[in-house]
Amino acid sequence: MWVNILVCLLTHLIAGMSVSFDQSFSCYADSGNFTTNTTYAKNLDFILHSLPNNVSEHGGFFTVTVGQGSNKAYALGLCRGDLTSYVCHSCVKFAADDLRARCPNQKEAVSWSSDPPCILHYANRHFFKMLELYPTTFVHNNRDITSNLPQFDTVWESLMDSVVTKASNGSSTLKYATGKANFTASKTIYALTQCNPKLAHNDCDSCLMELVSFYKVCCHQKQGARIQNPNCWLGWDLHGFYVPNPATTAPSLSPPLAPGTPLTITKDEKKLNKSIWVPSLSAALGLALFSACCFFLWKRINIQEDKEDTQEVQLLDLVLGSVPHENSSGDFNLENVGRSLDFPSIQLDILQAATNNFCDENKLGQGGFGLVYKGTLPNGKEIAVKRLSITSDQGLLEFKNEVILIAKLQHRNLVRLLGCCLEKNEMLLVYEFMPNRSLDVLLFDSSLAMQLTWQKRFSIIKGIARGIMYLHEDSRLRIIHRDLKASNVLLDHDMNPKISDFGLFSIKSDVFSFGVILLEIINGKRNNGFQLLEHGESLLTFAWKLWSKGEGMELIDEHLVESSVPAKVLKCIQIGLLCVQVDPANRPTMSTVVSMLGSDSITLPIPAEPTFYVGHFVAKPIQPNSSDKICSVNEVTMSNKWPR
């Protein structure tokens, strides 16, 4: 037993030396506070006191509910799949004590306790089986992959696919996987993934893939890191940091070039290793305890510096790391790139060179209050640069504040802001480049719409919904999009949707606009250009009438007839109609929309007739004697009775 504890201690110590980890936690301010000595406080205290024993005695996972009604407290504890009962107990106890200190009166909080990690999540609501992707946190070491990066990325992605699949296919008691792969003859990537075992297979897969997509945002090039949210985590390192278990190990992957020689340990070698470990017990334990004391002392001294290591700084480091600047010797470095703790800034001359001084040939189109240009950095990275009008009424202070807020938003279905520039009367925003342009370019062009099969359109619908849900509910900023429409949905290489222009705040609801986009994606025509002879109907009222008569499939774009799945099409039409109902109180939230799109077992409500449109008839001039009329439909006219 002592040998196992020693190996575990030293494994964690080595991992801690390799990766600079920090305690991660989140207090949910929106869930409200409780008062000491209330019934809820006593229920929560009982749970936190008993949870370490319960988790460690039940294989590393346990959920518990105590109390009735509004005083009911819920808690979940999850230890990493390779931890011993002793280490698991210590981890959960530390997390419970830590949350008591850091979130003393919050009704909901979550902790990913130190390293090795465990999840402790408590709340005044039921959340055990819910897929919750935020908050997302990460920790990484300070060592970069300095050579063979493309090969590292390729092997990393393949390895993650393997361990994500293995973990998501786990049981109802353990969804955990490890794996390794050589990316050079002498270097190996070790990876670990784990989900809350109460998640469904698809939800576990979605949870882990969300973290995989976060890799290039937070931790690209890093030799080791851990990314986590309330339901899952993944980690990797160039050193083994977990205890292998054949039952949870994904098949090893060969490197794309020269494979390394696998390490095989014989029984005799295992005995020899054990005989070496046992006499060294005292010295190794002393080293571990001494190192732990040094670590906590260092943490106490540097606590203020840790608080300043914000997401803005990490995002800025990521951006500047990919934006080289040429000095007088012809080499590229970062010395002349503007840096600020609060304001990610890129120099004007870099962007002028990247866009060929904003020439017309590089113009991509018109974005929200500014022209957008394509740019190419010296390292070959493509970017999109929005050049705001110098005569814009938006003040400089408002512009700065907005950029700082947008820089905090990180989601795979949002266009990522890389930086900005404020020099010589120029106000520039730098975004990731989307090669497939905006959704409207493909969707409303009959010659290009064929590229958008039903499978791709359904994927785009779900991606838009996830992005808006993040803006509304999961981001710390609770953003409402001012102008959600097809031209503000950009498509990357793989046709994944990315919402743009989401930083310009307004009080209008986006649920209605999402419903309009959904119906446009199915029908292939613009809502504000939709024309129906004699009836003066909008796309929305036309869709509702077809659906009400059981003829919803007649709404579908002709390009989708062969690839469509009728059941899913009809479900999407019904969801779209629910989003455009007259009374905003009857419209679903975006989290409900995401659940509806992702589940076939949810019974959908019956939508009411869509919001009122005003049509007007214009005489058809081609045939003076004809009684036919051509109808054009005004854009939506809303009553002031309910805000959108």
N, C-alpha and C positions, 0 to 999 in steps of 0.2 A: 504494500500500500504506500509506504514512504517513497519507494522508487517512483510510483506513478505521480505522487504529489510533487516530487522533485522535478521530474520530467516536465510536468505541467507548468511549474513555476518558471523553470528555465526557458521553456518554449515561449511563455508569455513575456519573459524578460527580454529574450532575443527579439521577439516581435516588437516590443516597445522601443528597443534601441533602433530597429530598422525604420519604424514609422513613428512620427511625432503625433501621438494621439492626445485628444483633449476630451474631457467629460462633455457629453452632449445631452441636452434636455430642452423641453419646451413647456412653458406654462400657458395654458389656453385662456387668455384674458376674456375672450368672448363668451366663455361658458359661465362666467360669473364667479362670485366668491361665496364662501360659507363662513359662518361665525363659530368661534371656538365654543365647545361644550354643547352644540346643537346635536340633534339626532344624526344628521348626516355626518358631522365631524366625528362622532363616536363610531359610526359604521365604517367610515373610511379608516380611522385609526385601527380598528380591529382587523380590517383587511390587510393593511400594510404591515401590521405586526405578525400576522399568521402567514403571509404570502411566501416568505423565503422557505419555510419548512414545506409548505404545500407544493411549491414548484420543484424543489429539489427531490422530494419524495415521490413525485409523479412523472419522472423521466424528463424533467426540464421544461414542462409546459403545464400551466394550470390557469383556469378562469374561475372567478368567484363573484357571486352577487349577494349582498347583504342589505336588508331593510325593505321598506314598503313605500310605494308612491314616490313623492318628490324627495324622500329621504333615502332612496335606494342608491347604493354605491356599487359600481362595477370595477373589476380589476382583472388585468391579464398579465401574467409573467411568462417570459420565454427566454430560456438560456440557449446559448449556441450549442449545436448538436454534438460537439465533441467534449463538452465540459464534464468533469466529474461531479458527483453530487455535492461534494464539499465546496468546490469552486463555484458551482451554480448557486448554492445557498449564500455564499459570501457576496457574490455579484448582486443578487436580488436584494439582499439586506442593505448593501451599500447604496443601491439605487433608491430604495425606500427612504433611507435616512437622508439622502441627498435631496430628494424631492420635498421632503418635509421642510428642509432648510431653505430651498430655493423657491418653492411655490407654496408657502405656508397656508394660504387661504384659498387657493384656486380649486374650483370644483373638478377641474380636469388638468392632467399633466402627463407627460411621457418622458421617459429617460432611456438613453442607450448608454449603459453604465460602463465607462472606462474601457479597458481592454484586458481580457477578452470581453466582448459585449454581451449584455442581456437586455431585453426590452421589459420595461415595467410601464404599463399604461393604466391609469385609472380615470374614471369619469362618473358623472351622474346620468349617464345614458347608456343604452345598449350599443356596443360597437364591435363585439367579438368577431362577427362574420362579415363586417363591412370593409370594402376595399377603400382605404383612405391612404392617399399617396403623399399627403403633405401634413406637417412640414417635412422637408427633405434636408438632411444635414450631411456633411462629409468631413473627413479628416484625411490628410495625406502627408507623406514624408516630404523632405526637402530635396530629395535626390531625383534627378531626371534621367530618362533614357537618352543617352548622348550619342548613341549610334544604333543603326538598324531599326530606326523608329517605324518606318512603313511595315517592316516585317513584324515588329512587336505588335502594331495595331492589328494586323491581319490575324496573327495567332491569338491575340487577346480576344478579338471578336468571336473567333471560332470556339475558343475555350469557354467564353461566357454563354454562347448558345448551348453548349453541351451541359454545363452545370445548371443553367436555368431550366432546361428541359428535365433534367434529372430531379431537381428540387420540386418543380411544379407537379411532377408525376408521383410525388411521395404520398404517404398515407395520411389519414385523418389525425394521426398523432405525431408525425414527423415529416416535414417538408424541408429537407436539408441535403446539400450535395457539396462535394469537393472535387477538385480535379487539378491536373497540372499538364503543362505542355512546354516543350523546348522551343525557344525562338532563335537560339543559336546553338552551336555544338556544346557550349558550356553554360548557358543560362536558361533557367526554367521559370515559367510563370506558375505560381500556385494560386488557385482561386477557390472561393467559398461562397455559397449562396444559401439563404434560408428564408422561409416564409412562416407567418402565423399559420399553423396547421389547420385552423378552422376555415381558412379561405378555400373557396372552390378552386379546382385546377386552373381554370381560365383566369381567375382573379390573381392567383399566385404568379402565373406567367406574366400578366399585365403589370403587376407590382414590380417584379424583377426587371422586366424590359424597360420600365420607366427609369429605373436606376441605371441600367446599361446606357440608355440614351443620355443620361446626365454626365457620362464619363468625359466627353469632350468639352463640356461646360466647366467642370470643376477640376478635373484631375488628369487631363491629357499629358502624356509624357512621364507621369509620375511612376516611380518604381513600385510604390505601394500605396494603397488607399483603402478607405472603407466608406461606402455610401449607404445611407439608411433612411427609412421613414417608419411610421408607426407599425407597419405590417411586414416589413422585410428588410433585409440588408444583403449587400455583397461586398466582398473584399478580395484584394489580391496583393501579392508581394513576390519578390524574387527569392525569398527564403521561405521554407516551410513554416507555417504559423499555426497549423492545426494538427490534431492527432488523426492520422488516416484510419478509415474504416471501409473495408471492401464493399460493404452493403450500401454505402452512401457515396462511393467514389465513382465519378463519371469516367468512361474510358479515356485513357491517356491519348493525347493527340501528338502526331509526329510533326516536326517542324517542316515548313515549306521547302527548305533547302536541305542542308546537311543535318541528318538527325543525330542527336547526342546519344551517347551510350547510356541505357537505363541503369539505375543503381539497384542491385539485387543484394539483399541481406540474407545470409544463410542462418540456420539455427545456431551454428557454432558462433557466428559473429554476434547474434543476439545475446548469447550467454556471456561472451566476452564483454560486450557493451554493458551488460548488467553488472558484471564483476568490477568494471571500472567505475560505474555510477555509485555503487554502494559505499566504497571507502571514501568517496569524495562528498558524502552527504553534508557533513558539517561545513566544509569550505564553501560548497555551492549555496547552501542555505544562507550562510553569512553574506556571500556576494549578493544574493537576491535581496535580502533585507537591507543591506547597505545601499544598493542601487535604488530600492524603493524609497528609502529615506531621502536620498539625494534628489530623486524625482519630485517628491512632494514639496521639498524645500524650494526647488527651482520653480515649481508651479506657484507657490505662494509669492515668491519674489516677482514673478512675471505676470501676475494676474491682471494688472492694468494693461500690459502690452497685449495680452490675449483678448481683452475686451475690445481693443482697437482693431483687431484682425477681422474686420467685418466682411460681409459678402461683397461689398463694393470693392474693397481692396483686392480680394481674390479674383473678382471678375476683371479688374483693371490689370492685375498681373497676367492673367490669361490673355487679354487683348494685346497688351504691349509685348508679350512674348511672341506674338505672331505678326508684329508690325515692325520690321527692322528699319533702321534709318541710316542712310549712307553718310559717313564722315569724310573728312578731307583726304584720307588715304584710300578711299574706295571701298572700305569694309563697312558692313552693316552692324550697327549696334543700337542701343536704346538710350544713349546718353542725352540726346536732344529731344526725346519724346516727353511731352508734358505729363507730369504725374501729380496727382492730388489724392488725399485720402477720401475726399467726398466727390470728386469730379473726374471721371475717366476722360482724358483729353488726348487727342492725336493732332500732331502739328499739321498746319495748312499745307506746307510744301509737299508732305507725303501724299496728301489727298489730291493735290493738283497734279502731281506726277502720275498718280494711279488712274486718274480720269482723263489724262491728256488735257489738263486745264479746262475740264468740264466742256469738252467739245460736243457738238450736236450728234456726232456718230455714236457717242457713248450714252446718249440719253435713252433711258428706259421708259419714261413716262412721267405722268403727273401724280404725285402722292399728296397726302394731306398737307395743305398749305406749302407746297414746294415741289420743284422738279427733282427727279431721281435719276442718277447716273450710275452706270456700271464702272467699276474700277478694278485694277489688277495691281496688287502690291508687288514689290520686288521679289518676294519669295514665291510668287505665282498664285497666292490666295486671292480669290475673287470676292469683291465686296459691292454693296450698293450704298451710294452716298446720296442722302437727301439734302438738297440745297434750299434752305428756307429763304423765302422772299425777304429782302432787306427792308421792305416796306411793311412787313408783317406787324400787326398790332400787338403781337405777343411780346411781352417785356422780357428783358434779359434775365431778371431774377426768376420769373416764372419758367423760362426756358431751362435754366440751370436746375431748378427744383424738380422739374418734370423729368429731365434726363437722369437725375439721381434716383428718382422713384422707378423709372422704367428699367434701369440697370439692375434693380433688385428682382425683377421678374424672370423666372427661369422655368420654362416648360417646353416640351418638345413640339407643341402645337402653337407656339408663339414665335414670331420672327424675333431673333435675338439682336439686341442692340449691342454693338461692339465698342462704341465710343462716340465722341463728338469733338467738335472744333469750334472755338470762338476766337477768331483772329481777323484783323483788317476788315471789320464790318461783315464778316462771313459767319453764318450760323449753320453748321453742318452736323447731320446725324449719320453715323456709319452703322449699317446693318449687314448681317450675313446675306449673301447673294442667293436668290432663288432662280435657278436656271429655267424652270418651266413657267415663269411669269405668274400672272394671277389667274384665278379660277375662271373669271368671266371671259378671258381670251380664248380658252378652250371650249368652255361650256356653250357659249352663244355663237360659235362659228361652226356651221354645219360640216365643214370640211375637216375640222379638228376634233369635233365632239366625239368622233368614233374612237378616239384614244381613251375616252372615259367609259370603260365598261361598267356594268352594274357593280361589280366587286370593288372597283376603284372608287366609284361614286359613294358607295356605302361606307367605305373606309374614310373618305373625305368628310362625310356627314358626321361620323363618330369623332373624327379628329377635331372638327370645328366645335362640336359640343364639349369635348374635354377641355379645349382651350378656353372657351367662355366660362365653363364651370370653374376653372382655376382662377380666372380674373374675378368672378363674382364671389366665390366662397372659400377657395383654398389659399389664395395669395394673401399675404399680410396686409395688402393695400386695399382689398375689396374694390376693385376697379370696375366701372361700368363703361362699356365701349360706346363711343359716341355715334358710330356710323358703320354698323356691321352690314356688309354687302359683299357680293361675289368678288368685286374688284379689290377688296381688302383681304382676300384670302389668297395667299401665295402658295406655290407648289414647288417642292424641292425635287431632286433628281428622281426620287422614287414616288413622286406624286403625293407625298405626305403634306397635308395642309398646314400652313403656318399663318396665323392671324397677324395682321399688321395694323398700324395706326391705332393702337389700343391705348396710347398714353394720353389722349386728349379727352379729358373727362367731361361728362355731361350727366344729367339726371335721368336720361331716357333709359327704358328697359331694353335689353337685348333679346329677350325671349321671343318677342314678336318678330324681330329682324331675322333671328335664326330660323323661325318657321317659314318665313318668306324664302330664305336661301334654300332650305330643304326642299320646298316645292319646286323652286327653280331648277335645282339639280335633277329632280325626277323628270320634270317636263322639258327642260332644255331651252326654255324661253325666259326672257326678262319679265319680271312682274310689271314694271312700269312701262313696258312696251307691248304688253299682251293685248291683243285685239281679238274680239269675237263678234262677228257680224250680227247686227240686229239686237244683240242682247246687252251691250254695254257692260259686260262682265269683266272683272279682274281675274287674274290667275287664281286668286284665293277663293273667290265665290264659285268659279268654274270647278275648281278641285272639290269644293265642299258638296256641290250638287252631284257631281259624278260619284263621289264616295257615298253620299246619302242614298243614291239609287243602286248601290252595289256594283257600280261600273268604274271603280277607281283605276283599274288597269288601263282604261282609255286615256288617262292623263299622261302616261309614260312616253318619254322621248322615243321616237322610232328607232334610234340607234341602240336602244336597250332591249328591244323585243326578244332577241335571241339569248342574251346573257343574263336577263333579269330572273330573280326568284320572286314569284308573285306574292307569297306570304310576307316576305320582308318589304317589298315595295308597298303593299297595302298598309303594313304597320307603320312605315315611315310617313306615308300620306296622313294617317290618323294622328301621328305625333306632330306633324307639321300643322295640321288643323287645330290641334289643342293649343299650340303656341300662338296662333293668330286669332284667338277668340276675342270677342268685343270687350268683355270684362277682364282686366288684367288679373283680378283676384282668382280667376278660374284657370289662368295659364300656369303650367307646371314650372318649377324651378329647374335650373340647368342640371343640377345633380339628379333630379328625377328623370329628366330627359336622357341623361347618360345611362341611368339604370334601365329605362325603357328600351333603349337601343341595344343594350348588352344582354338582355334577358328575354327568353321566349315564354317565360312562365308568368309574367306580370300581365294582369288584365287591365287594358287601357280604358279610361273613361270615354264616354261618347262626347265628341266635340260639339259645341254650339256653333251657330253660323258665324263666319268671320266678320271682322270689323267692317263698317260701312264704307263703301266706295261711291264716289259720284262719277257717273259717266256722261259724256255729251256726244251728240251725233253731229257729224260733218257730212254735208252732201258730197257724193262721189262725183267729181267733175268729168270723168272720162266719158260717161254716157249720160248726156243731159236728160234723156227721156226715161232713164232707169229709175226705178223706185228704191233700188238698193241703197243702203246707207253703210258707210264705213265708220266704225266706232273706235274712238281712242279713249283710253281710261286715264283719269287723273291719278297722280300718286296718292297715297293714303291720306284720307281726311279724318282726323281724330277729334272726338269730342273732348272738350276741356274737363269733362266730368271725372275722367280717370287719367292719371299720368301714365305714360309708357315707361 
